[in-house]
Amino acid sequence: MGTFQNFRSFVRSQYEGRHNAKRYYGSFEAFYRHYIGSFNFLPWIESMRGATLSLGATNHIARMYIVHGERTPEDIARILPEICRMYDIQFPLEEGIFTPEYWQAKALLWAG
């Protein structure tokens, strides 16, 4: 069963697990930018397979998709149920969590 790890920590563990990463990318920040462009979030989501997430963890996932993945609140309303089905990840019982309206105000805060 997977557990939640924030995205930056997950990517850092990938960086530290590759013995040539520092030599090839020069820095963690360069590796981080490359990782987002190359792998998106799927390996990270896969690492959480079977987990039950808190509201804070759910917000972190949505924020990553909105801020770094350039997704919209409408996309989040579709992505979260797909993650739930495909990766057996349980999200908290929160009214409206699978609706675009729920994520609209948060997206405006995160864009600032």
N, C-alpha and C positions, 0 to 999 in steps of 0.2 A: 504494500500500500504506500502510495506516495505521500509526501508532505509538502506544505507550502514553503517556498523559499523566494524572497523577492528576486526580481529579474537580474538586478545588478550582481547580487551574490551568486546567483546561478551562473551567470556568464563568467564571473571571476573564478569559480571552480573549474569551468571549462578551460579558461586561460591557464590556470595553474596546473591543470592536468595534461597540458600539451607542452612537452619539453622544448620545442622549438618556437613556441608562440612569441616569447619576448624577443628573440633574435629576429624573427620574421616580421613582426608587427611593430616592434620598437617600444610600445607601451601598452598598458591595459586599455587606455582610452581608444587607441587606434584599433585594437582587437574588438572592443565593445562596438564601435561604429561598424566595423566589418561584419560582426556577428549579427547585428540587427538587419543589415542589408542582405546577408546571405542565408540566414536560417530563420529569420522572423522569430516567432514565438513558439513554434511547434515543439521543439525539444524540451523547452521549459514547461509547457503545458503537459507534455507526456510525462515529465518527472513527477507530476502531481496526480497521476492516474490513481483513482480510488480514494482520493482524499475528501474530507469534509472541510470546507473552507469557512472562515469567518467573514464578516462583512468587510473588514479592513483588507483582507486578502483579495476578496472579490473586487473591491474598489481599485486595488493595485493592478489587477489584471486588466480591468476596463481602462484605467489610466494609461497603461502601456500601449494598449491597442489604439486609444484615441490620440495620445501625444506622439508616440514613436511610430505607430503603425498607420497613422493618418486615417483612422476610421472614424465614422460618425456615430452619434448616439443610436441611430437606426441600425447601424451595423452591429453595435454591441448587443442590442435587443435580439439579434439573430445569432450572434457568435456564442453568447453564454449558453443558450439551450443546446447548441451543437456541441460545445465542450462537455456539457453535462452528459449528453448521449454518447459521444464518441470516446470519452475518457473516464466515464463513470465518476465524475467529480460532482460532489454535492455542494450547492450554494445555499446560503442561509435563507430562511423563510423571511422574506422582506417584501412587503407589499409593493408591487410595481417593478420589481427588480428586472423583469424581462421585457420592459416597455421602453421605447425611446424617450418618453417623457421623464422617466426616472433619471436617465443619464444626461439629459439636456443641461440642467443646471450645473451638474458636476463638470461637464465638458467645458462650459464657460469659465468656471473657476480654474480649471487646469490649463486653459489656453492663455490665461493672463500671465 
